[in-house]
């Protein structure tokens, strides 16, 4: 029989998997952040934009699906974070909205702003999107300033209109003042740039750009590895909020290290993921003919993020600790939907493998041949799909 506890863990696993896929798909943002640094001529910039233009919808859709799954499975987190820390989420969403607009209008006839303005907006999304997402995800470990008052649900809603409230006037911007949030934000930003370069190497056939892209992989890998290792080491040495034997929440020293030891499969997942990311980077740098590093590093990224999010939410751990009221911290048991809702959604989730198969087929169909400078001169139907 499927228990309520199983459904809670099942949906935390799916949300974590979506988070891993989202971070992998940020290669679109990473590549766009380098439009002007890598692309030194108009043809080179168009190659980069058209290569990422083939995939930007996947990233946008996964972001929306990630948020939707969180809302459906863990509505109290959604209302607390999105309703309280709305400034940081609004900045993230705004950066992705300008991305969509920029792709569609940068080369439209009658564009009064000019192509360069829209490309600079793509650069803004390429930097702000991954950085802010990294800062937001870091709060799963460092916590946020909120208070949850579940008792208001039985009271007068006119007197206390919200079950949760933010404890300061910053409403999410305070996340940008925590040093460790910034460290993960920087790590995700440089990881997206590494994945962006790996994706371009795999998608573009150009003798001038390819050597430049390999050098860029090395340049971005150094700050990524430093920041990622620093953040993970700090997390494993930090205290966390967890459930006691009586179900109450308390601060537990070395909580995430204990999680790692208590869940060996998650520890193995983290190790394999990190090794695959480093292998994808290393092979691309050391072997001039290698162009498939994106698949090794991308798979490793999904596994690594999945493992980190599982550490944050399983084993009775609060995946959203409150820095002002420990008892308000959110876990998968006190923030989830009803058994009926989770059960119905679990049946719906069985279509996910078919959706993934379609995405794989569409990806393969789009990338059947490398993008070249000659293709930029396409006419008719081909020209309609160029950016």
Order of alpha helices (4+ residues) and beta strands (2+ residues): alpha-alpha-alpha-alpha-alpha-alpha-alpha-alpha-beta-beta-alpha-alpha-beta-beta-alpha-alpha-alpha-alpha-alpha-alpha
